[in-house]
Amino acid sequence: MATIEPRPTLSELAALGGDIFDKHVRPALSLADDGKFVAIDIDTADYDIDEDDYTAVARLRSRKPAANIWLLRAGYPAAYRIGMLR
C-alpha cells in the first residue's frame, strides 16, 4: 500500500519558499527581474520567473507537475496587494 506524504502547512511552505529564494534565487536575479513573479518548487528548489504569475507557475508545472509551489514577487514583501491604492 502506498504511503501518502502530508502536504506542508502554509507557514511551512512560506518558510521553505523564503529560504530557497534567499539562498538560490535572489543571487541569480538582476535589476531587470525586480517586480517579476517567482514560482518555486519547495521540494526541488527549481523555479521559474516571469512578469506574469500564471506563466511562471505554468512553466514550472510543465517541468514539475506535482510541485509544491510557493509564489512570490521579486523585490516585494508579498506577491499581491489587497486594498485600495492611496
Buried (B, 14 or more C-beta within 10 A) or exposed (E): EEEEEEEBEEEEBBBBBBBBBEEEBEEEBEEEBEEBBBBBBBBEBBBBBBEEBEBBBEBBBEEBEEBBBBBBBBEEEEBEEEEEEE
